[in-house]
Amino acid sequence: MSVCVAAQFPWFNITHLPGLDMPGVVVCSDTRVVRGLGKVLPFFASKQNLLSRNIFVCYTSTNVYATFQALGNSFGTKNVKAIAASLREAHSKWGGYTELLAIVWTRKFPPQILELMPPGYGPKPRSGIVGIGDREVLTWMRDNFPKPNVEAPISADALEKAREFFGEFTLPEPSFSIDEGGLQVVAAFSEAISQVGSPTVALPIQAAVINRGTVRPLSVHSSGDLESWTELTIGRDRLSMPKLSPVRVSGSIPALRAVQLFT
């Protein structure tokens, strides 16, 4: 099982911070593909995609062939309900199920997160930070997500003394951009994957920022000693998905909801 999260910006516990960027959504997904009973395939795969000019999706799947058939048939659509219908049809034929988060926006309205979950895939609005896929990874992220720490650049006492010496002046307000919020989400998401160590989920991840009517990749590296660096994210140019053979997956389809990580 893969794992994806979508974080509405700003989420509730950062709305008090000054200088917040325009509303948007940060999307993170892992890139590992596993066949059958745990065979890791030797490539990185994208599990998020722009289906149309204003619909971006991330997904996990127990039958990637069926998921790709449904999304391929939905390419270019402007109707999220059409995506739901394609998912129902594909999984009815090939079995398995998809968990999917769709981010939808218009010129007048900021990005909105919708969940399309089995068995019915009816679009339902969600807010805050939500996740799909590997529940252990999502639980670790929820339990360890960092609280924002954005402080004023100078204390009130120091500011008063500075004004006595220099005269009256105004400091620029600190800002908290969607990219800074995205770094927090990427860091927590990546650490959750590392700590849980699921055989079906692994680094690097794919991350995107959606705001101002655009989708931008987010590139992040980490270092423990500032000399060696680890690539947490991967560019789309290094992602691939070979042609998949049709496969029928048996088993019951659960009734699921996306996991609410933060409001």
RODO-2510 file (C-alpha; in nm, 4 decimals, decimal comma):
residues 263
     n   res          X          Y          Z
     1     m     0,0000     0,0000     0,0000
     2     s     0,1340     0,3428    -0,0971
     3     v     0,0822     0,6633     0,1003
     4     c    -0,0169     1,0205     0,0072
     5     v    -0,1069     1,3354     0,2004
     6     a    -0,2718     1,6619     0,0989
     7     a    -0,2235     1,9618     0,3266
     8     q    -0,4531     2,2605     0,2933
     9     f    -0,2553     2,5823     0,3397
    10     p    -0,2905     2,7397     0,5831
    11     w    -0,4019     2,4563     0,8097
    12     f    -0,5762     2,5533     1,1331
    13     n    -0,2852     2,5715     1,3764
    14     i    -0,0853     2,8143     1,1622
    15     t    -0,3662     3,0573     1,0796
    16     h    -0,2461     3,2882     1,3601
    17     l     0,0930     3,3415     1,1957
    18     p     0,1566     3,6783     1,0284
    19     g     0,2197     3,7243     0,6590
    20     l     0,0596     3,4009     0,5404
    21     d     0,0820     3,3277     0,1679
    22     m    -0,2218     3,2856    -0,0560
    23     p    -0,4312     2,9709     0,0109
    24     g    -0,3206     2,6488    -0,1528
    25     v    -0,2511     2,2783    -0,1049
    26     v     0,0734     2,0829    -0,0552
    27     v     0,0678     1,7260    -0,1920
    28     c     0,3194     1,4515    -0,1051
    29     s     0,3299     1,0894    -0,2213
    30     d     0,5807     0,8051    -0,2121
    31     t     0,7235     0,6574    -0,5339
    32     r     0,7685     0,2832    -0,4664
    33     v     0,5798     0,0192    -0,6667
    34     v     0,5402    -0,3353    -0,5360
    35     r     0,4109    -0,6343    -0,7319
    36     g     0,2315    -0,9282    -0,5776
    37     l     0,3662    -1,0416    -0,2416
    38     g     0,6318    -0,7780    -0,1917
    39     k     0,8476    -0,7698    -0,5069
    40     v     0,9826    -0,4144    -0,5348
    41     l     0,9958    -0,2989    -0,8972
    42     p     1,3211    -0,1241    -1,0017
    43     f     1,1883     0,2217    -1,0858
    44     f     1,0273     0,5254    -0,9254
    45     a     0,6616     0,5912    -1,0107
    46     s     0,4521     0,9059    -0,9929
    47     k     0,1401     0,8694    -0,7784
    48     q     0,0163     1,2231    -0,8390
    49     n    -0,0890     1,3819    -1,1643
    50     l    -0,2582     1,6811    -1,3262
    51     l    -0,5668     1,5362    -1,4942
    52     s    -0,6906     1,8659    -1,6342
    53     r    -0,6167     2,2361    -1,6089
    54     n    -0,7745     2,2589    -1,2634
    55     i    -0,7864     1,9025    -1,1249
    56     f    -0,4793     1,7489    -0,9600
    57     v    -0,4906     1,4034    -0,7998
    58     c    -0,2820     1,1827    -0,5755
    59     y    -0,3706     0,8198    -0,5170
    60     t    -0,2837     0,4810    -0,3688
    61     s    -0,3939     0,1523    -0,5187
    62     t    -0,4192    -0,2214    -0,4602
    63     n    -0,4510    -0,2705    -0,8364
    64     v    -0,2394    -0,0179    -1,0246
    65     y    -0,3587    -0,1423    -1,3641
    66     a    -0,7224    -0,0670    -1,2772
    67     t    -0,6296     0,2719    -1,1284
    68     f    -0,4356     0,3720    -1,4380
    69     q    -0,7189     0,2615    -1,6642
    70     a    -0,9606     0,4800    -1,4676
    71     l    -0,7322     0,7838    -1,4630
    72     g    -0,6439     0,7434    -1,8297
    73     n    -1,0118     0,7455    -1,9176
    74     s    -1,0542     1,0577    -1,7012
    75     f    -0,7703     1,2591    -1,8530
    76     g    -0,8874     1,6058    -1,9523
    77     t    -1,2149     1,5853    -1,7595
    78     k    -1,3498     1,8861    -1,5720
    79     n    -1,5908     1,6734    -1,3700
    80     v    -1,4758     1,4946    -1,0539
    81     k    -1,7865     1,2750    -1,0631
    82     a    -1,6628     1,1395    -1,3968
    83     i    -1,3408     1,0290    -1,2243
    84     a    -1,5506     0,8514    -0,9611
    85     a    -1,7490     0,6714    -1,2319
    86     s    -1,4277     0,5598    -1,4052
    87     l    -1,2884     0,4244    -1,0772
    88     r    -1,6067     0,2275    -1,0074
    89     e    -1,6059     0,0814    -1,3576
    90     a    -1,2360    -0,0136    -1,3597
    91     h    -1,2382    -0,1784    -1,0182
    92     s    -1,5653    -0,3571    -1,0908
    93     k    -1,3889    -0,5195    -1,3857
    94     w    -1,0397    -0,5751    -1,2440
    95     g    -1,0869    -0,5825    -0,8666
    96     g    -0,8831    -0,4065    -0,5997
    97     y    -0,9484    -0,0473    -0,5032
    98     t    -0,8100     0,3054    -0,5221
    99     e    -0,7895     0,5725    -0,2542
   100     l    -0,7770     0,9133    -0,4209
   101     l    -0,7527     1,2783    -0,3201
   102     a    -0,8476     1,5360    -0,5832
   103     i    -0,7504     1,9027    -0,5559
   104     v    -0,9849     2,1256    -0,7554
   105     w    -0,9724     2,5020    -0,8094
   106     t    -1,1176     2,7789    -1,0237
   107     r    -1,0199     3,1346    -1,1082
   108     k    -1,2442     3,2617    -0,8300
   109     f    -1,1963     2,9915    -0,5638
   110     p    -0,8759     2,8571    -0,4002
   111     p    -0,7839     2,4868    -0,4159
   112     q    -1,0266     2,2498    -0,2421
   113     i    -0,9456     1,8920    -0,1350
   114     l    -1,1979     1,6213    -0,2261
   115     e    -1,1719     1,2555    -0,1255
   116     l    -1,2827     0,9774    -0,3626
   117     m    -1,2774     0,6613    -0,1526
   118     p    -1,4010     0,3029    -0,1984
   119     p    -1,6425     0,1541    -0,2496
   120     g    -1,8566     0,4328    -0,3979
   121     y    -1,5913     0,6988    -0,4751
   122     g    -1,8441     0,9785    -0,4208
   123     p    -1,6516     1,3099    -0,3980
   124     k    -1,6532     1,4549    -0,0452
   125     p    -1,4863     1,7821     0,0628
   126     r    -1,2069     1,7634     0,3193
   127     s    -0,9988     2,0302     0,4936
   128     g    -0,6817     2,0571     0,7001
   129     i    -0,4234     1,7836     0,6400
   130     v    -0,5586     1,4454     0,5255
   131     g    -0,3883     1,1252     0,4168
   132     i    -0,4588     0,8024     0,2294
   133     g    -0,2817     0,4694     0,2056
   134     d    -0,0501     0,3158     0,4658
   135     r    -0,2175     0,3856     0,8006
   136     e     0,1000     0,3242     1,0055
   137     v     0,2854     0,5973     0,8160
   138     l    -0,0099     0,8334     0,8539
   139     t    -0,0387     0,7631     1,2277
   140     w     0,3324     0,8321     1,2833
   141     m     0,3058     1,1594     1,0928
   142     r    -0,0015     1,2664     1,2909
   143     d     0,1680     1,1890     1,6228
   144     n     0,4947     1,3650     1,5365
   145     f     0,4026     1,6575     1,3143
   146     p     0,5955     1,9671     1,4321
   147     k     0,4173     2,2680     1,5695
   148     p     0,4998     2,5937     1,3871
   149     n     0,7706     2,8051     1,5461
   150     v     0,7668     3,1460     1,3864
   151     e     0,8834     3,4122     1,6304
   152     a     0,9094     3,7875     1,6020
   153     p     1,2588     3,8879     1,4803
   154     i     1,3141     4,1049     1,7891
   155     s     1,1664     4,1098     2,1417
   156     a     0,9436     4,3947     2,2611
   157     d     1,2084     4,5142     2,5129
   158     a     1,4842     4,5131     2,2525
   159     l     1,2584     4,6941     2,0054
   160     e     1,1835     4,9699     2,2609
   161     k     1,5539     5,0228     2,3344
   162     a     1,6339     5,0315     1,9629
   163     r     1,3707     5,3013     1,9087
   164     e     1,5159     5,5080     2,1958
   165     f     1,8526     5,4983     2,0224
   166     f     1,7581     5,5118     1,6525
   167     g     1,4207     5,6835     1,6662
   168     e     1,0867     5,5516     1,5476
   169     f     1,0949     5,2806     1,2794
   170     t     0,8810     4,9881     1,1653
   171     l     0,9994     4,6296     1,1287
   172     p     0,8711     4,4195     0,8395
   173     e     0,6292     4,1512     0,9510
   174     p     0,7630     3,7947     0,9391
   175     s     0,5984     3,5814     0,6720
   176     f     0,5067     3,2159     0,6445
   177     s     0,4784     3,1107     0,2806
   178     i     0,3202     2,8005     0,1349
   179     d     0,6687     2,6763     0,0444
   180     e     0,7729     2,7020     0,4103
   181     g     0,4585     2,5139     0,5064
   182     g     0,5421     2,2605     0,2375
   183     l     0,8868     2,2031     0,3892
   184     q     0,7218     2,1108     0,7201
   185     v     0,4884     1,8660     0,5468
   186     v     0,7700     1,7094     0,3394
   187     a     0,9942     1,6726     0,6460
   188     a     0,7238     1,5048     0,8573
   189     f     0,6036     1,2848     0,5698
   190     s     0,9565     1,1707     0,4809
   191     e     1,0462     1,1004     0,8435
   192     a     0,7261     0,9002     0,8904
   193     i     0,8192     0,6801     0,5924
   194     s     1,1718     0,6301     0,7293
   195     q     1,0613     0,5528     1,0834
   196     v     0,7829     0,3087     0,9962
   197     g     0,9893     0,1149     0,7415
   198     s     0,6967    -0,0343     0,5514
   199     p     0,8094    -0,2721     0,2724
   200     t     0,5643    -0,1106     0,0280
   201     v     0,6556     0,2557     0,0946
   202     a     0,9958     0,4210     0,0550
   203     l     1,1858     0,7422    -0,0174
   204     p     1,2300     0,9486    -0,2272
   205     i     0,8930     1,1196    -0,2388
   206     q     0,7208     1,3428    -0,4913
   207     a     0,5967     1,6796    -0,3637
   208     a     0,3951     1,9553    -0,5272
   209     v     0,2598     2,2962    -0,4264
   210     i    -0,0723     2,4119    -0,5718
   211     n    -0,1627     2,7814    -0,5447
   212     r    -0,2132     3,0904    -0,7616
   213     g    -0,3640     2,8629    -1,0279
   214     t    -0,0419     2,6659    -1,0822
   215     v     0,1170     2,3359    -0,9798
   216     r     0,4857     2,3569    -0,8836
   217     p     0,7239     2,0765    -0,7813
   218     l     0,8873     2,1143    -0,4405
   219     s     1,2508     2,0023    -0,4197
   220     v     1,3925     1,9223    -0,0741
   221     h     1,7250     1,7796     0,0494
   222     s     1,8280     1,7046     0,4065
   223     s     2,1610     1,6769     0,5839
   224     g     2,2762     1,5691     0,9285
   225     d     2,6247     1,7176     0,9020
   226     l     2,5936     1,9839     0,6262
   227     e     2,8461     1,7851     0,4218
   228     s     2,6476     1,4890     0,2911
   229     w     2,2971     1,5428     0,1602
   230     t     2,0008     1,3078     0,1189
   231     e     1,7479     1,3625    -0,1573
   232     l     1,4017     1,3583    -0,0018
   233     t     1,2141     1,4484    -0,3198
   234     i     1,2493     1,3382    -0,6803
   235     g     1,1856     1,5256    -1,0047
   236     r     0,9226     1,4136    -1,2552
   237     d     1,1972     1,3551    -1,5146
   238     r     1,3172     1,0568    -1,3103
   239     l     0,9727     0,9007    -1,2661
   240     s     0,8421     0,6283    -1,4947
   241     m     0,5781     0,3592    -1,5197
   242     p     0,6295     0,0715    -1,7666
   243     k     0,3246    -0,0589    -1,9481
   244     l     0,1280    -0,2766    -1,7082
   245     s    -0,0395    -0,6046    -1,7944
   246     p    -0,4064    -0,6502    -1,7052
   247     v    -0,4473    -0,8204    -1,3706
   248     r    -0,7525    -0,9262    -1,1721
   249     v    -0,7248    -0,8731    -0,7943
   250     s    -0,9645    -1,0681    -0,5733
   251     g    -1,0864    -0,9761    -0,2281
   252     s    -1,3465    -0,7569    -0,0636
   253     i    -1,3469    -0,3805    -0,1028
   254     p    -1,3518    -0,1907     0,2291
   255     a    -1,5423     0,1261     0,3043
   256     l    -1,2713     0,3847     0,3727
   257     r    -1,2276     0,7526     0,4471
   258     a    -0,9161     0,9644     0,4180
   259     v    -0,7411     0,9967     0,7558
   260     q    -0,7688     1,3366     0,9228
   261     l    -0,4159     1,4195     1,0387
   262     f    -0,4769     1,7823     1,1375
   263     t    -0,7687     2,0218     1,1128
***
